[in-house]
Amino acid sequence: MYASEPRGLVPVQSLHPAVPPCAFTGPASAPYVHTSPPTHPPSYLHHLCNLSHPLLQGLCVLCSVGYKPRTTRRPSYCARRTTAFLTTATDSCELPNMKIAVIGQSLFGQEVYKELRKEKHVIVGVFTIPDKDGKADPLAAEAEKDGIPVFKFPRWRLKGQGIPEVVEQYKAVGAELNVLPFCSQFIPMEVIDFPRHGSIIYHPSLLPRHRGACAINWTLIHGDKKGGFTVFWADDGLDTGPILLQRECEVEPDDTVNSIYKRFLFPEGVKGTVEAVRLIETGKAPRITQPEESATYECILKKDNAKIDWNQSAEALHNWIRGNDKVPGAWAEVNGQKLTFYGSMLVDNGTPASGQPLEIPGACCLGMVTKQGLLLFGNDGKALLVKNLQFEDGKMISAAQYFSAGESTAVELTEEEKAFAEEMRVVWKSILPNLPAIEDSTDFFKSGAASMDVVRLVEEVKLRASQLQLQNEDVYMATTFQEFVQMCVRKLRGEDGEEELVVDYVEKNMNNMTIRMPHQLFINGKFVDAEGGKTYHTINPTDGKPICEVSLAQVADVDCAVAAAKVAFEEGEWGRMNPRDRGRLIYRLADLMEEHQEELATIESIDSGAVYTLALKTHVGMSIQTFRYFAGWCDKIQGSTIPINQARPNRNLTFTRREPIGVCGIVIPWNYPLMMLAWKTAACLAAGNTVVLKPAQVTPLTAVKFAELTARAGFPKGVVNILPGAGSLVGQRLSDHPDVRKLGFTGSTQIGKQIMKSCAVSNVKKVSLELGGKSPLIIFSDCDMDKAVRMGMSSVFFNKGENCIAAGRLFVEESIHDQFVQRMVEEVKKMKIGDPLDRSTDHGPQNHKAHLDKLVQYCEKGVKEGAKLVCGGKQVERPGFFFEPTVFTDVQDDMFIAQEESFGPVMIISKFKDGDVDGVLKRANATEFGLASGVFTRDISKALYVSERLEAGTVFVNTYNKTDVAAPFGGFKQSGFGKDLGEEALNEYLKTKAVTIEY
């Protein structure tokens, strides 16, 4: 409050000017009402003024009516009610706090201005710079929109003295405080000292360190570990006034002026400036004299003095380059011309880099143009990497393209692309209204565009081509209109100047088409060989012959993939991407999968043995549906607000945020290679995570084909990584890796237990497990027999029995048992066993030789224990891994085949007594597995009773195998925990954060 007024009081007239002065005749020279902190009871108001004015009679009523006892009401509450009454009675706006002049410019000034308005201060004038190229500064534009007086002075003083007419215009607004949030002009001291509360200035350093105009730059150049900002009281020195408020932050090793400004100095600086005004308003603002100890002042950075001195350590070079990024830009002479360096980062140079050497005069050794950028070395032998370079003519390029910068030729535009170019021409014209026309040679920045215009251009492009995800950097690297259009078109075509996706295909002509199969690891957006060039053969189960060699991932490959996924999540485009844009990418991926569905189904058939028609419909078809379903979830992941106990006099707002976990490891089985990938990866990506996925070693080919499609869809590098390899090596390393924060696994219970243990020991990573099953199917005598036989066949023999939810044991009511078995055997004998690519085939080969051998042993054990082998039970006499569809009856509860999963085409039938519902339920639940189950009956009450009591994550009633992308899927007991599919699957790849704000 005002220093000269009674503590806790403000003038009533100042609260509401509509109340005439004649109404006040109180004991003080001016009437007052209470504000916090109060020092007087409400009745004190009655002694401050007479009640001749109707408004003040109303004030008396507010203090006295309806409060028992009156003296228990807080004066601050009374003041609020008084203010509310006066406001309502005069039909006026909310009451002002202080009269403030805002002197400055830029987006920072605009945000401070907006926040001060929200705080109910009266902005009596905004003083900023003249329009540039016909465009008002953002602060001026905002104030003009609000009808606030705006003054645009080219200068405030001449020859060190204030310009009289400028100073008089300023004084006329009657400011009580000057706020200078970002001011590049010299303001006369007669303006600084004019307001009763003086002037405060925002400065982007921890004063007294780095006084002067380039404080942020020098914070980085000096390698300071701490940065921050100061709000100080202006005086006649250079950033030497008393300190009012400071806030500090950590300076990250690769921070640039832009990153530290956006991350901390801008958002927290706006809050800090407004908080400083709040402290002044409440009389709590300190004036701390700046010490001269540790005070520094460095010159304003200009292009001439930004030349790089190469005789320094790598860290010092890095600090100089990042401290000058973007303005004025650190430069050196290379090949006879000035070359400006941007985007520096320190790197580990333990591994020799490959690339083309570049001689840099004065440097201790040659630079190296690599695929990642320009590698440079300090005099200490350590390395730094520069991402972008700019030539003297203003053209910026990726440093990796230094030797090929002049080789690219313009692409010829299609009619659709020409229409897009004309749309862009209109956009450029709206941003650069001072130009009569936008020519192909028009330079965006030389025509007056500023950094805010870059943001606008990127957003305007996004509105017209949502699939085109430009970064601000792209605009700086294509400054003329023609270059900009060419860059946009290349990105739209997938030819955006990044390294073209190189795929070493294995091609085969089969199934009336040519299939093209990648066969290498996919890491950080590239197909690469495994460490040491290690490979193995993936086998076609139809004939037992190799399909091709596949790279065999090693531990070092896992580490490389996880590192790429971590960078993509924490630093890359994926982590910054708008959820809706992420959804568009996933939709695009689903579209590409649909375009390649016949090829994917063919690859799935030859690699896994799946019947082609089933692969097309289910393996591939449901995979496409899964990605489309979860693409729709991307922009619908949201938290909630929670009412919590209030801590009076303050209030609280508590809300939750649902955030991605980070790098997720996914390990999938061999029975549905592509579909299992989709079930987990789609939810994982929709939630915003990055993925390192290990397909089953015996079925890797659709996974690496999928990797290719993610690259074609435009997924950023590192988001999806695919590592064919051994579970004992790759899966184990993913479980153990400290940077993997979630692991999703589908496979055996035994391996699931080992994974869970490793995840706990390594870093307590989140785990979801879909494990083994021994799913019961109960068939009652009142069932629809035709449907029960048909669905019973499907429940066991679907996908050759290689189905996690396959009915592991059928319980058939005694009165229909023999009939059911007879019908079932008749149907089994009709099944056609053969080449999975043959459209008439019903039953293809088992997935691999070891599994075939296991099935043979399984059936031999069943016969040995006394079960009746009705049909099948042996390998088919033909090349490949074919096994006869098998039916066992008279299976007792203690037999091996009654308890263990076959994971193959083996039907286990047991009978139960008529009407013994609870008895058969007890037998059905007498297993440590609980993945799925089923019941066939026409009695709806019986169906519901049984479905409630079956201990399984999924219960099918009068159907089987009917999974859908929207329905959650997952097991109970030793069948695992966690869900695939449906909204619940997202929970497996999200973490919930609670945020509580007191206000």
N, C-alpha and C positions, 0 to 999 in steps of 0.2 A: 504494500500500500504506500501511499504518499508519506514521506518522512515527516512532514510538518503537521500531520493530522493525528488525532487521538488514536491510540492503538486499538485495532479491531473495529474502526468506524470508517465509513466513507460518506461523502456528502450525498444526501438524498437526491438533491437536484442533479448531481452528476450521474446518478443512476437513471434518472428519467427527466430529461430536460423539459418535458411537457408540463411538469408541475411548476407554476409561476413562483418567482422569488417571494412575492408578497404573502405566500402561504406559510412562510417559515418565520417564526419569531421566538425561536428557542433560546436557551441560555448561552449557547455558544455563538460564535460569530457566523457559523454556517451550520445548518442542521445536518445530522448524521444518522445513518442506520448501521446496524451491526453487520459485521462480516466475521468469518472465522479467522483467528481464534477469538471467541467472545469473552468479555470481561464483565458484562452487566446482565441482569435479568431482563426479560421482555418488557416489564413495566417501565424500564428506564426510557423507552421510546416516548412514553407519554409526557415525560418531563423535558423532552428535547424541543417540542414545538407545540403550539396551540392546535386546536382541532377545528379551526374555522373553515378549512378547506375540505370539501366532501371526500377527496381522495384520502386525506389523512384520517378522517373519521372511519373510512374503510380500513385504514391501517390499524386503528384502535380495535376494530372488530376482530381483525386477524389475530391480534395479540391476546384477546380476552375470551372469545366465544368458543365453547366446545372443548376447552382444555381443563382438565381437573387433576391436580390444581394448576392454575395458570403459571405459577413460578417454576414448574417442572419442565416447561418447554425450553429447549436450548435457544439462546439468542440467535445463533447462526440459522436455525430452522425458521425462526421468526423473520429474519432478514430475507430468507429465500421466499417465504410466503408474501412478505411485503413487496418484494420485487415482482413476484408473479402477479400480485393484485394491481400494482401500478401499471405493469405492461398490458394487462388485459383491459384495465379501465380506460387506457388511452389508445388502444388498438395500435400499439407501436411494435417495433421489432425487439429482439432480445437486447439486453442492455450491454453497452460496451465496457471494456476493461481499461485499455490504454490506447492513446492515439499514437500510432506508429508510422514513421516514414521508412519504406523499404528502399534501400539504395543498392543496386547491383544489377545482375543480369543472369542469363543462362537457365537451364533446367533446374539447377540447384536453387537459384533465387526464386524460381517459379514455385517449387515445392515448399520452400520456407514460407513464402507469401500465402499459399493455400492453407498451410497448417496454422499460421497466425490467424487467418480468417476463421478457421474452425474453432480456435480458442476464444472467439468473440471479441478480439481486439478490433479497433477501428483503424483501418489503413487509410490515413489521410492523404497519402500520395505515394506513387511509385516513381522512382528516379532511375532511369536506365539509359542505355546507349541508343543512338539513332538507328533507324531501320537500315538493314544491309541488303542491297540488291532488291529493294522493294519489300523485304520481309521483316516483320517486327521480331524483336527478341522474344523468346518464350515467356519471360516474366511480363514484358509489356503486353503481349497478346492476351495473357490470362487476366491481367488487371483491366484492360480495355473491355474485355468481355463482361467483367463484373461492374463496369461503370465507375471504376476508381480513377481519379485524376492521374494521368501519366505524363511525365516530363522526360523528354529525350534530349539531353544536353550533350553536344559533342565534347565539351570540356567544362570544368567547373572553375578553373583558374587560369590566369595568364601571367607569365613571368613570376610565378610563385604567389600571386595574389588572387583572391577570389574575384570572379567577375560579378560586379554589383547586381546586375539584373538577374543573374542566375541565383545568387544568394538570396535576393529579395523574393523571388518566386518560391524558393524553398521555404523561407521563413513564413511565408503567408499561409502555409498549410497548417501551421500550429502543432507540429509534432512534439510529443513528450519523450520520445525515444527514437533514435535512429538504429535500424538493424541493417547491417551490411553483410548479407549472406555470401555474395560472390561479387566483388567489386574490382574492376580493372582500371578505374579512373582515380586520379588524385583528388581527394575531397578537402576543401579548405578547413582549417581548424575552427573558423567562425561558424561553420556548419556542424562540425563534429561536436563542438561545445554548446551549441544553441539549445538542444532539448533539456528539460529539467533533469532527465535521467541520463543524459549523455548519449554515447554511441557505442555499440558493440559490433565486433567483426569476427567472422569465421576465418580460421587459418588452418590449412591442412598439414600441420605438424605439431609435435609436442614442444611448444615454445619453452625455453628460449632456443632450442635446437632448430636449425634450418629456418631462420628468418629470411624473408625474401619471397620472390614470386614463384620460384621453382622448387618449393619445399618438398613436394611429393617425389619429384625426380631425384633430389639429393638424398632423400631417405633411402631410396633404392641404390643409388650410386655408392653411397657409403656402406651399404650392406647392413643397415640397422636391423636389429632383430625385432625392435618394437617401433610401431608407427602410431599415428592417431591424429587428433585434431585439437585445436584450442579455440575457445571463444574468449576474446579479451576486450578490455575497454580501450578504445582508440585514444592514442595520444599523438604528439607531434614527432614521434620517432618511427622507425621502420619496424613494425611488429614488436614494439617494445612495451606496450601498455600493460597495465595490471591484468592478471589472469582471472577470469570469472569461472571457467569450466574447462576441463580436459577429459578426453576419453582416449584410451589406447587400445591397440590390437596387435596381434602377432603378424609379422611380415613373413609370408611364405617364401621359400627359396626361389620359386619361379614367378612370383608376383611381378606384374607390370604396373605402370601408372594406371592403366585402364582397369585392371583386375582389382587392385586394392581400393581404387576409387569406387567402383561399382559394389564391391563386397562390403566395405565398411565406411569409407570417408563420405560417400554420398548419403546412404540411408541413415547412418547413425549421426552424421553431421547435421542433417535436417532436424532430427529429433533433438540433438544437443543444442542447436541454436534456439529452438522453440522452448526447450527446458530453461535455457539461460534467461529468456524473456519472462518465463514464469517465476524464476527466482527474483528477478528485478521487481516484478509486480507484487510479490509477497514480502519485499524488503529483506530478502535473505541472500542477495547476490554478493559474494565476496569480491574483494579487490586485492589480489595477491601479487605483490611486487615481483616482477621477473628477476631471477638472479642473473648476474653476468657470468658466473661460473658455468661452463659448458655451453655458453651461447655461441652460435655459429651463424654466419651469413655467407652464402655462396652467390655467385653471379647468376644472372638470368641466362638460361641455356639458349644458345643460338646455333644455327647450323654451322657457322664457321668454327666455333669452339667445341663442336660435338665430334671432332675427328678422333678415331680410335688410336690409342697408343698400344701397340701390340706387345710391348715389353712389360707385360704384367701376367699375373696368375690367371688361370681360367676363370676363377670366381670373380676376380676384379673385372675381367673383360665382360663376363656375363652381366655383372652389376651395371657396368657402363652402358651396355647395349639396352638392357631392360629399363634403365633409368631414363634413357632418351627416347623410348618407344611410347607413343607414336611421334611426338613432337619434341625436339626438332629432328630426331632420327640420327643414330650413331652411324658414321660413315667411314669409309677408307677408299683409297684408290686401288682399283683392281683392273688390270688390262687397260690402263690409260683413262679410265673414267671413274667418277664418283659412284660408289655402290653403297646404298644404305641398308642396314641390317635390322631385321625385326624378328620377334618371336624367339628369343634366346632361352635355352634351358641347359642346365648342367647335366652331363651324362656320365655314365660309367664307361670308361674306355678300356675296360679289361679285355673285351673281345675285339679283335682287329676288324676294322670296317672295310667294306669293299666299295669301291666307287672310282670316280675319275678325279685325279689330283688337280688342285687349283692353286696357282702361285699367288700369294698375297704379300706384296712388298712390306718389309718390316716385321713380318711374323716370324716366329722362331722356327716354324716348319710349315710344310705345305698343308693347305686345307684339303678337304675331301668332299666332293659332291656325291652324296649317297642317295639311296631311295627315300631316306627319312629327312634329308635336308643337307645343309652345309656343315660339315664337321670341322671345328676349329680347335686350336690347341694353345694353351697359355705357356708361359716360360717355365712353369712347373711340370709340364708334360701332361697335365690333366686336360680334359676335353669339354667343349660345350657345343651345342647344336643350334644352328640358326634355321628357322623354318621359312622365312620369306626375305626376298631381296627387292630393292627398288632401284631402277636406273635413273639417270639424270633427267630423262624426259618425263618422269613421273610414273612410268609403267612399273607395276609390281608383279612379281612372279613367285611361284614356289621355288625355294632354293634348290630343290631336287631337280628342277627343270632348267638350271642355269645354262647348260651346254646345248639345250634343245629349245631355248626360248624363242628363237626366230624361225623355227622349222615348221610350226603349225600353219596350216592354210585354212582360209575361211570355208566354212561348210555352206553348201547351197541350201537355202531354206525352202521347205514345202509351203504350200498355200496356207495351211493351218499355222505354220510357224511364222509366216509373214504377217498373218493377222495378229498373232501374239506380239510381234515386234512393233506393230502399229499401236497396240494397246500400251506397250511400254513407252512409246514415244509420247503418248498423251500423259502418262504418269510423270515422265521427266519434265514435260512442259508445266504441269501443275506444281511441281517442286521448284522449277526454275522459271517463274513467271516473267522475269526481266528479259528473257531471251525472246526474240521475234519468232524463232523456230528452232526445233531440235534437229541438227544435222547429224550425219553418221560420225562426223569428227568432233562433235560437241563433247567437251571434257566436263564431267560431272563436278569436279572440285574447282577447276579453273573458272567455272561459270558461277561460282558462289555457293555451292552446296557445303553444308557443315555436317558435323557428326550426327546431329539430330535428323538431318535429311537422309542419312544412310539408314537409320532405323526405319524411317518412314518408307523408304524405297523397298527395303527388305519385306516389310509388312504388306505393301501394295502388291508386290510380286506374289506373295503367299495367297492373297485374296483372289488372284487371277489364275494361279496354277498351284493348287494346294500340294501337289506332289513335288514341287520344287522348293527344297529347303535351303535357302540361301543363308549364309552367315555374313555378318558385317564385313568380314575380311574379304569376301568375294567381291564386294563393290570396290574396295581399295585396289584390288588386283585387276579390275577391268573398268578403267575410268572413263573411256570414251563410250559413246552410245553404241557404236558398232561392236566394240569389244564386249560390252555388257550383254548385248543381244546374243552374240556368238557364245558367250559363256553360259547364258541361260539355256540356249538351245542344246548345247553339248550336254549339259546336266540333264535336261529333259530326255535326251536320247540315251543317257547312260554313258556318254563320252565326255565326262566333265574334266578331263585333263588328269584325273588320277590314274594311277597305273592300271591298265586294262587287266581284267580278270583273265588269267592264263590257266587253261584247263587242259591237262594231259588226258584226253578221253581214251577209254577202251571202247571201240565200236563193234557192234554185232548186229547182223541182219537176222531177225527172227520175229515171229508173230506178225508178219507182214509189215514190218517197219524196221528202221535203223535206230537202235538204242545207243545212246552216247553216255558212257558211265565214267564219272571221275573216280579215282581210286587212291587219292592221296589224303593226308590229313588236311583239315581246313582250320587254319589258325590266323586270327587277325585279318580276315578278309582275303586270305591267299591259300591256294593249294600248295602244300609243301611236303617234301619227303620227311619220314621219321628220322630221328637222330640215328646216325650211323647207317642210314639207308635201309633199315630193316623192313622186311616185307613178309607176307604170308599169302597163301592161296585161299580164296573163298571158293567153296565147292557148290556146284549145282546138284541138289539132291535128286533130281530126276534121273541123272545118269552117273553121278558120283565123280564127275570130271571137274577140273578147275575152270572157273569162269575167268578169273584174272588175278593178278597180284595186287594186293592192297597193302598200303603202308601200315606198319605195326608200331603204334605209338609207344614211346618210352617215358620214363619219369621226367626227363628234361622237357619233353614235348608238353606234358601236362603243366609243368611250371610255366612254360612259355604261353600256353593258352590261357591259363588263369591270370597271368600278368596282363595279357591283352584284354581280357574281359574286365579286369579291375580298372584299367585305364579308360576303357570305353564307358564304364559305369560312372566313374568319379570325375573324369575330365572331358569325355567326348561328347559328341552331339546327342547321343542317345539319352544321357542323363539330363540334358537340358531341354529335350524335346517336349513340346506340348502333347499331352495324352491323346488328343484327337488326331494329331499328326502321326503319332505312334500307331494308332488304330488304322490310319490310312495305309501305312506301310504293311501292316499285317493283312489287311484286305488285299493289297496288291500281291502279297506272297500267295494268298489263297487263290487268287486269279491265275497266277503263274502255275501253281500246282494243278489247277483244273486244265490249263492249256496243255500240260504235260502228263495228264492223268493216265493215258494209255501207255506211255513210256514208263511211268512210275510203276504201274500195275505189272507190266512185263518184267521189269527189273525185280520187283517183289516176288514174282512167281519163280523166276529162275534162281533167286538167291535164297528164298525161304521155303519153296515148294507149295506155296498157296495156289489154289485153283484160280486161274486168271479172272474168271467172272466174279469170284468172291473178292479177289484182290481189288478189282476195279470198283466194286460196290462198297466194300467195307474197309479194307486196308487203306485204300486211297480215298474213297468217297467220304468216309467218316472223318478222315484226317482233314480234308478240305473244310467240311462242316465245322470241325473243332476250331480251326483258325478263324473262320468267319464269326463264329459265336463269340470267341474271346476278343476279337477285334472290336466288337461292339461294346465290350465292357471297359475298354481303355479309359474313356472319359466319364465313367460312371462309378469310379472307385472313390468313395468319399467317407469322411468321418461323421461324427455326430457331436452335438452340444449336450452337455451333461449338467443338470442342476446340482450344485454341491452346497454344503453349509456355508452361509455367508459370514464373513468376519467383519461385523459392523465396527466403525461406520463405513468401511469400504465394502465393495461388492466384488464378486468374482465372475469371471467367464472361463469355463472349462470346456475344452473341445478336444476331439481326437483327430489325429492325422493318420491315414493309412499309407505307409511308405514302402517302396521296394526294399528288399533285403540286401541286394548287392549281387555278388557273383554266386551263381547257383550251379552246382554239379548235378547232372542227371545221368542215371545209369539205367538202361532199358534192356528188356529181354528179346529173344529171337522169334517169338511166335507171331507177333504183329509188329514188325520192325518200324514201319512208318507210323502206324496208328499210335503205338506207345510213345513214340517221339512226339507226336502231335498232342496227345492227352496232357503231357507234362509241359512241353515247351511253349505251347500256345498260352497257357495261363501264366507261365513264368514271364514271358515277354510282355504280355498285356499288363502285368503288374509293374513293368519298367525295369526288370532285372536283366542281367546278361547271363549267358549260358555257356557252359562247357559240358558237352554231352558225349558219353561213351556208348555207342551202339554195341549190341552183342557182337562178339568177335566173328561169329559164323554168319551174320547177316548185316554187313556194313553198308551195302551199296545204295539202298534208298536214302540212308542218312547222309551220305556224302553228296548224292544228287540233290537232296534237300538243301544242303549247304550252298551249292551252286545257285539254287533258286533264290535263296535269301540275298545273295550278292546281286543277282539280276534285279531283285525287287528294290534295291537301294538301301538295304540295311547297312548302317555304319560299320566300319571295321571293328572287329573284336566283340561285337554283340553276340554272335553265334559262332561257336567253335566246335568242331566235330573230330573226335579222336578214336578211330577204330583201334582196338587193342585188347589185351588180356585184362579180365576183371581183377586178377590178383595183383596186377601192376598198376593199370590206369585207374580202375575203380578204387583200389586201396589208396592211391595217392590223392584222389579227389576227396576221399573220406578224411584223410590226414591233413590236407592242405589248410594252413591257417587263414588264407585269404578267401576260401570258399565258405560262405555263410549259410548255405542251405544245400541239402542233398536230397534229391528225390530218387527213389529206387523201386524198381519192379523186378522181382525175381524170387528165388527160393527163400524160405524162412531161415535156413541155416546161414546163408550169406547175409540176409537182412540183419540177423543178430550181430554178426561181425561188424557190419557197417555201422550199426547203431553204437556199438562199443567204441569204434574208432572215432566217430563223430563226437562222442562225449569226451573222450580223452584229448582230442586235438584242440578244439576251441568251443566245445558245447554248441556246435552248429545245429540249426534246426533240421529235422529229418521228417520225411514222410515215406512210409513203407507200404507197398502193395505186394504181399507175399503169397505163400502157397494156399491151396484150398482143397477141400474135400466136400464139395457142395452137395447137400442132400436134395433129392427131388421126391416128394411124397405124392403118390397117385392113388386117390380114393376110388372106390368102386362106382361112385355116382358121377364120375368124370365123363366128359365127351371123349369116348374111346378113340375115335379117329384123330381128334386133335391131340390127345395124350400120346398116341403112337408117333404122330408126325413131329410134335415138339420134343418128345422124348428122344427121337433120333437126332434132332438138332442139338439138344442139350448135351449130347455126348460126342457126336461125330462132326460137329461144326468145326471147320478149319482143321480137320484131321485129328480132332481131339486136343490139339495144342491150343488150349483155351483156358485161361486162368479161372473162369467161372463155370467150366464144364461140370455137368452133374457127375460128381465122383461116385455117387451111389444112389440107385433108385430103390425106393421102398414102395412096393406094390401091394395093395390090399389083397388078402388071400383069395377072395371069391373071384377076382378077375385076373389073378396072377398068371395062370396058364395061358389064358386067351391073349393077354398082353404080350407074353414072351413069344408065343407063336406068331402073332402079327409083327412083332418087332424083328424076328429072325427073317421073316419073308421080305420085309423092307430092306434089311441089311444086305440080303443076297442080291437085291436089284441094283445096288450101288456099283457104279462103273469106276474101276480103279485105272488110272492112266496118267498120261502127260498133262500136267496142269494147264498148259497152253491150249489144249483141246477143249473147245467150248462145251462138249458133251461130258467131260470128266466130272465125276462127283467127288472123287477121293484121290488126292495127290500124295506125293511122297512125304515121309516124315522129314523133319528139318535137317538132321545130320546123323551120321553113322553112330555116334555114341548114344544118341537118344533111341535110335532103332534097337540097338543092342540092349538097352535098358528095358524097353518094352518086351522084348523076347524073354528076358529074365523075369520080369514082372508076371507074365502069364505062366511061365513054368512054375513059379512059386505058388500061384493061385491053384493050379492043378494039383501040385504036391500037397497043399493043405486041405484038399478035398472039395474045392468048389467045382461046379459042373461047367465045363467049357462047351457051350452050345455051338458056337461057330467061331472061326478065325483063330487068333492066338499065335500066328507065325508070320515070318517074312514072306513077301510075295516073290515068287521065282522069276525075277526079271532084273535088269540093271537098275541101279538107284536104291533109295532107302524106303521102299514101299512096305507097309505093314497091313495085314488084313484087318478090317473092322471086326471087332471081337465082342462076344456076349458071354458073360458068366452068370449063372444062376446058382441057387442054393448057397449063397454066400453068408457065412456066419459072422457075427459081430467081432469075434476075436481074430479073424483071419487078417493076414497082411494086406491083402487087396481091399479089405473093407475099411482099413485104417489109413493107408497111404495113397497118395495121389499118383496116378499113372501119367498124367499129362499127355495122354494119347487116346487113340480110338478104341477104348476098352470100356464096355458097359457092364457095371456091377449091379446085379438085381438081387434084392432081398425081399422076402414077403413079410407081411405083418398081419396079425389077426384082425378079422372084420370088427369094425367099431372101436378098435383100440387106439383112439386118437392120442391120448396122453402117453401111451406106451411108445408109439412110433416117434413122437416128438422127443422123448427121452433118448431114444436110440439115435435120432438124427442129430441131436445136440451133443452126443457123447464123442466129441472130437475137439482138438485144440484149434481147429480151423473155423473160420466164420466169414468167408468171403461172400458167398451167394447161396441161394436156396430156392426151392420152388414147390408149389402145391397145385394139384389139379383136382377140382371138385366143382359141382354145380351149386353146392350149398354155400351161400355167401357168408353165413354166420360161421360155418366151419372154416372157410377160407380166411376170414379175418382173425379168428381165434388162433389158427395155426401160424399165420403171418406175424402175429404179435409175439408168439413164443419161440419162433425160430431165431436162433442166435447167429444172425448173419447180417452183413451190411446191406445186402440187396435181397429182396424176396420177390420172386415172380409168381403171379397167380394166373393160372390157365394160359401161360405163355412161358417163353424162356429166351435168354440171350437178347432181350429187347433193351439195349442200352441206348441212351440218347445224350447228346452233348450238353443238354441243359440239366440232366439229372445227376446228382453226385454219386460217385462210385468209390467204394473203399470197404475194407474189411474190419472184422472184430477179432479179438483174441490174437492168436499167433498168425492170423492172416494180415496183420499189420494195422496201421493207423494212418490217418490223413485221407484226404479225398482228391480224386481226379474228377474233372468235369464239373459243370454247374458253377454257380456262384461260389460255393464252398471251396472250390479248387483255388480260387484267388487267395483265400486265407493262408494257404500253404506257402505262398510266395510274397506275403506282405507282413510288415510289422506295424504294430499300433503304438503311436506315441500320444501321450496325454499332455496337453498344454493348459496351464492355468494362469490367468491374467487377473491381477487385482487392479481395480479402478475406483 
